[in-house]
């Protein structure tokens, strides 16, 4: 059994955060299939892949720590983007009768997303 080292732990953390953010970005690809949003998602994916590759060969523990912080910050940016989408969607829901203009399944999903967001904001 191998011994625990901080660099091994941090490398594994970066790889796990990388995998988690890629899953989040896949959700964005489904929501924004084309245009500038799609380009931004592609750029972020490329950036994350470069970080993941670099961490695999990096010997500087401080640089690996920095990559961990960077990915954590990027996760917060994605959370902020989620909030911005919902903040813009909420007024449209009532003003445009959005629930009557989109399918019932999607309307239910959007309503649930808005409710979860508002509940999270209250906490």
Secondary structure, DSSP 8 states (H G I E B T S, - for coil): -----HHHHHHHHHHHHHHHHHHHHHHHHHH--SSHHHHHHHHHHHHHHHHHHHHHH---HHHHHHHHHHHHHHHHHHHHHHHHHHHHHHHHHHHTTHHHHS-HHHHHHHHHHHHHHHHHHH-
